[in-house]
Amino acid sequence: MSFGENSEFPRLMKRKLALIAIPLDRRGGAETILKLVARALAKRPDWDVEIGFLGGQGAGEAAGSHQDGIRCSYGFGGGKAMSEFLLAPRLIRHRYDLVFSSHARVNSFLAAARSVGLLRSDRLVARESTVLLDRFKGHRALAYKALYAAYGSQDMIVAQTSYMNERLRDVLPRRAIAKLCTLPNPVDEDLIVKMSMEALSGHDAEILSRLPQIVWCGRLIDVKRPTIAVDVLAEVRRRTGEDYELTMVGSGPMEAELRARAGKLDLASRLNLLGQRDNPFPLFRAARAGILTSAMEGFPNVLLEMMACRIPGIVTTPCAGDLDMLSGLEISAGFGASEIAEALVKVIQGGDRSALYRKTLSERSPDRFADMLLRAPSSYPGGQR
């Protein structure tokens, strides 16, 4: 079912209607958060929830299908720039109690649509996915500044970390700053634990049984710096004299470069490139340690997922704000392979830290996050900070 078709929800008993707008139905940090909110609201007896994907449906997806009690509808194409305008027919047909999105161009379009009366919603919430003006420069940065200029009609603008909050204050129009608040990302611990118990395939089980595994997960792109993970593996072996394997979950344009780097360091037999996985959690559960090597992140949700899988030790670069609030996490002193390896050796040779994750995970339930989205920014401790 496309956005232009009629898909009226029954509005009996004053049920509330939420639209969650997502460019594409894929696995990613922002997409995960949006779907968590959709599921949290759909479990409530007084909410009807629709996820409106801007792009076309994937192979095997039934148009207008229901997932976890959520109605899914699709637009056309790849969900790229300008596809947000495919939301217009949907917005005209309905009045919403909540509209929630997390990509800057979608946030900008929805804010503009509300300003001119195209979007009728009692509550509009925009979440920021990353610190865009740290990540992009030049013409790309100017384009994002133009998107931010349309902000202001939202009821809430969500920053993931205190650092992101401060950086947004430099680019948001004055009318939008009062709507800004910081909400830590949620994680569905129960679901991840359940998914982590799925049996490994014979191929995966054979790989993970050979040697202790260090797991890395993300897109194979420059900002994630996957080749540094191979350098870290070499440095850990040099420092400890012990043998580990590096299992990397994800796909992207740097796969050939990774294989070449591993070959140069005589680690080809110790690098497992497993590609994109819909469920990486059994691999996390079987690992000795997890690492994140990114240069920059809005907030790396994969760290929360690794915690939920109870990986005994997890290391990250200082790539985002508020990482020091994650109990049990080891943050490297810098971004170099030597600094990451030093932190990794510390967690490998130390005790199991998984019991320390409980506090962080208990504070980040999807239900609690959904509740906070429905409150005014000024109701948070410390105001909009």
Disulfide bonds with the S-S distance in Angstrom:
none
